[in-house]
Amino acid sequence: MLIWTLIKIAVKSLTANLLRNLLAMLGIIIGVGAVISMLALGAGTQAQVLSRVNALGTNLLVVRPGGDYWAGARAADTTRTLKLADADAILQDISRVEAVAPLVMGRAQVRFFRQNLNATIVGASQTGLALRGFEVDRGVGFSVLEDEHVARVALLGANAARRLFGGQNPLGETIRIKDVNFQVIGVLKPKPDQGWFDPNDMVLIPLLTAMKQVLGQDYLTELDVKLVPDTDPSWAEGRISAILRANHHLLPQTEDDFHLRNQAELGKMAASLTRAFSLLLGGIASVSLLVGGIGIMHIMLLTVTERASEIGVRKAIGARHLDILVQFLLESMLISSLGGLCGIGLGLTVAWGVSRFTDFTMLVEGRGVMLALMVSALVGIVFGFYPALRAAKLNPNQALGYR
């Protein structure tokens, strides 16, 4: 029997029981839509994370106090070992270092009349603002003179400005940080939330002002080291480590009281984690495809039983086992493929809606769409094979006598 004839028979059979076949498609539609939307969520999350990491540049090293193990056996502790002298030594002794930005962080109460905010206070230099990608939306940023003269000026994150001032213009106003007056000279542009830390909630003040007048500490929370382009990060890490060990008077057998992180390595780790996250989401969504396949098998088995007489007639007039097998496989594939196409539309719609009305980033990739479509067709073959085989093996005499 010609394949085109089999296709026409399969289409006619599907339209004859349209509602039942639509219900069989429903599982595939939901499954494919879920796979596409989940893969889009995973790809969007990966792109967002990598963009945040890459925004800092791959030539950036971050030095923090305390020991560190990547496996998480021991995290950075509260060792107070990093000093301003360490930053000066790194900048002076390593020619391939472009800039060094010391940073201190703490929490303090920030007040503006009756408005009270427990905010993260960040002490940073002008260089630190540039390295960390902080941009001023309104007003001006820090200058070198303000840091050197321990000026009492502040930059507000977008959320901090809104919570303290509402719709009022904060520029030129005076806020109190730990009962010390500061003049607001600027408001920062909004930045993406980093999970454990939201940069939009912080208040930035000059480094020396934070250390001497607000936080009362002579040690650093972090050192950001920007390397000259094309510098080998491993070489720079070795040189920085040697300088810090010498400055801290560590014996050869003593462990480092600091740890370094390379932005390039951090980017690779983030890519690996987000890729695993995407696979996990796709795997969970694929379960619904399995359920849809079981639904197709159930419908096809019911169809074989209902059309036993038809199968007997076809075999009696010369239809081969292969013709019957292919016919029912085609019907199963048509159900799953049409369901897959509708599922693609559903998945694209969900991805667009989530991106449009929420803060989640959805990135639909062509390979994800093609994979979902191929899997839906494969589901039709796998779950339709047994009903098709059962139809092909029907005895013509028994089938003709079936009522």
N, C-alpha and C positions, 0 to 999 in steps of 0.2 A: 504494500500500500504506500502511495506517495506521502512524503512528509507533509506536503501542503494540505492534503486531505485530512491527515491526522490533526493538524493544527486547527482546521475549520471545525472538525468534530469536537475538539477540546474547547474551543471558544463557544460553540453552541451549547455544550454541556454546562459551561460556567454560567451563561446567561439564563439557562433554564432554571437554575437554582441560585438566583442572584443574591438574595438576602443571606442564605446560608453560607455562601462563599465569601461574602463581605465580612461576615462574622469570623470566618476562618482567617481572612486577611488581617483582621484587627490585631491579633497577637504579633504578626510580622510588622505591621505599621508601627505599633508602639515600640517593639524591639529595635527596629532600625532607627526610629526617631530618637530613642534613648541613647543608642550607641553614638549617633552623630552629635547630639547635644553634649554628651559626656566627654567625647573626644575633643569637641570644640572648647569645652571648659578647661580640660587639661592642657591643650595647646595654648589657650589664652593665658592661663596661669603661668606656664613655662615662659612664654614670651614676655610677660610682665615682670617676672622675677629676673630674667636675664637682662632686661632693659635697665632695671634698677642697679644690678651689679655692674653692667658695662658702662653705665653713666659715670661711675667713679673712675673708670679707666682700668686697664689691665696692668698698668705700671704703678700701681699704688700698693704699698705695704702698710699694714696696720700693726702697731706694737701695743700690747696691753700688759699690765703687770700680772704676776702670778703664773702658775703652771697651767698647762693645757694639754689635753689629750683629745684627738679627733674622735676617738671611740666613745668619749663621754665619761671615762672613768673618773676624771677629775676636771672640773671646770676652773675658769679663772677665779682666783680668790681675791681677797681684799688687801693683798700685799701692796705696801706703799713705797715702791722702789723707783718708779719712773719720776725723773726730775727734769727741770728746765735745762740743767747742764747736759743731760743726755741728748736733748734735741740739738743743742748747740754743737756738741761733739760730732753727732752724725752729719750735720750740715757742713761742718768745717773739714772733717777728715775723709769724706767720701765724695770724690769729684763727680760721680755719676748721679748724685742726688740733686734734684731740681729744687725741691722745697720740702720743709718739715713743718708740720702744723701741730702744736701741742693742743690738748683738749682736756677740760675738766667738766664733770657733770655731778649734779646733786639735785635734791628736791628742796623747795622752800615755798612759803606762803607768799603769794603776790596779791596785793590789794590796790583797788582803785575806789576810793570812797567806800560804799557798802558792798561792792563786789569783791569776792574773795576766791582765790584760785590756788590750789596746791599744784604747782607746775614743776616741770623739769627745768632746772637752770643749767644752761650750757655756757661755759666760758670758752671763747674761741678768739683767735686772732683773725686779721683780715685774710691771711693765707688760708686759714682753716675754713672760712666761709666759701672760698673759691674751690678748694679741694673737695669739699662735701657737696658742692652743687647748690648751695643756698643762694637764692636770688631775691632781691628786694622788689616787692610789688609797689609799695608806696614809701616815700621818704628816701633816706640814704642809708648806706651801710657803715661799718666801722672804718676808721682810718688808722694808720700806724700811730699817729700822735695820740689818739684817744686811748689806745692800749698802753702806750708808754707812760701817759700821765694819769693812769688809773681813773679814767673818766667814768662817771655814773650815767651811762646811756644804755638803752636797751632796744633790741629788735624783737618784735612779737611774732610768734607763729600765727597762722590764719585763724585757727580755732581759739587760741588764747586771746587774740584781739577781739574776736566776736563775743566771747564770754565775759570779758572785762568791760568792754565798751559798747556792746550791742551795735547799733547803727551809727554811733558817734565816731567822729574822726579822732583816732588816738594820737596822731602826730602832734608833738609838742606838749602832751599831757604828762603829768608826773604820777608814777606808780611807786609803791613801796614793796621792796623785796627784803624780807627779814628786817623790817623797820628802817631800811636804808632807801632814800629817795633816788629814783632813776627817771630820767627823761626819755620818753619814747621818741626815737628818731626814725623808725621805719617799721614796716610790716612785711613779712616774708611771703613769697608766693607759695600757694599750697603745694605739698609734696605727698606722694603716695604713702599710705600707712605701712609701716614695716612690721606689723604684727605685734611684737612685744613693746614696740616704741613708736609713738605717733609724733613725727617731727612738727606737726601743726600745733601741738599743745605746748611747745617749749617756749622759753624766753631766753634769748641770747644776749650776753653781756660781754664786754672785753675780758680777755683771759686773766690779766693781772687783777682786775677789779673783782672777778669771781673768786680768785684764790685768796686775796687779802681782806676783802670787805664783806663777802657774802658766805662763802663756804669755809673760809678759815683753814686752808690746807696749803702745804708747800709741795705736794706731790701731784702727779698727773693721772688722769683716767685713761688717756690714750695718746699715742703719737702716730700721726699719719705721715708717711714718707712717700713723696712722689719722686719716681725715678726718671732720669732722662730717657726719652724714647729709645727702644732697641737695647735697653740694658737687661742683662740676664738677671731675673729675679733671684735665682738661687745664689748667684755670686753676691748680690746685694744683701740677701739674708745672712750669709756667712759673715760679711764685713760688719753689718749692724750688730749681729750677735757678739762678735769679738769685742766691739767697742763697748757695748753695754755690760758685758762680763768684766771688762777691765774697770769701767767706772764703778761697778757695784762690788769690786774686790772679791769676786767669786773664785774659789779654789777650783783646780781642774776637775776634782771628783764631785764638786757641788753642782746640783741641777740648776738650770736657768731659773731666775725669779721673774721671768717675763716670757711672753710667747709672741710669735710673729705669724701673721696670716697674709697670704698672697691673694690678691683679688682674682687673679687668673684661676688659681686653684679653687677659690670659693665659687667662681662662675661654673667650673666643671662640676663641682659637687651639687650646686643648685640645679644644673641641667639634668644630672642623673636622678636627683630626687623628684623633680617635676615630671620626668619621663616615666618613672615608676608610678607616680600618682596618676598619670594619664592612662597607663595600662590597667591600673586597678579600677579606675572609673569605667573604662571600656569593658573590662571583664565582668563587672557587676551588671552593667547594662545588657551584656550579651545573654545573661540568664533569661531575660524576657524573650529573646529570639528562640531559645530552647523551648520555652512554654508555647510560643507561636507554632513551632514545628510540630509539637505534640498535638496541637489543635488541628493542624493540617492533616496529620496522619489519621486522626479520628474522623474527620469529614470524608477523607478519601476511602477509608474502610466502609463507612456508611454508604458512600456512592457505589462502591463495588457491589455491595449487597443489593442495593436498589436496582442496579443495572445488570444483574446476573443474566436475565433473559436476553437483553441486548447483546451481551458478550457471547452467549450461546449461539445466537443467530449469526453474528459475525464469524465465529469460528466455523459454523456449519456451511457458510458460503465461501470459506477458504482463507479467512484471516489467520495469520500465523501467531504463535506465542509472542514473537518479537513485536508484531504490530500492536497487540493488546498492551504489552508492557510499555512500549514507547508512548501509546496514546494516553495512558493514565499518568505516566511520568510527565508528559507535556502539560496535562491539566494541573498537576501538583506544582510544576515549575511556574506556570502562568499565575497561579494563586500567589505564590511566594514572591515572584518578580513584581507583579502589580502592587502587592503589599509593600515591597521594598521601595518602589518608586514613590508611593504615597508617604511612606515613612521618611524618605529623604526630604520631601516637602515639609513634613511635620518637624523634622529635626532642624531644618534651616529656619523655619518660623520660630521655633523655641529659642534657637541661638540668637536670632535677631531681636526677639522680645526681651531676652535677658540682658543683652548688651544695651538695648535702648532704655530700659526702665530700671536697671539696677547698676551697681558699681562693679559687677563682675565683667571681666573681659572674655569674650567668646571669639575664638579664631577657628573658622571652618576651613579645613584643609581638603584639597581635592582627593588625595589618597584615602582619607578617612571615608569620604562619600563613596568612592569606588569600592573600598573594602566592604562597607556595609551592604552595598548592592550585590556584590559577589557572594557574600555570606548568605544573604537572603535567598539567592538562587540555589546555593548549595544546600540550604535547609530544605528547599522544595525537593531536591533530588534525594537527599538522605532519608527524609521522613516520608517521602512519597514512594520510595522503592518497594517497601514491603507490601503496601496495598496494591501497587502495580503488579508485583510478582504474584500476589494472590489472585488477582484478576486473570493474569496470563495462564495460571495453572488450573483454572476452573474446567471441569469436565463438561464438554458441550451438551451431552445428554442430560446431566443433572441441572445444568444452567437453563436449558430450554424448558425443563419441568418446574422451575422455580416460580413461585407465585408470592 
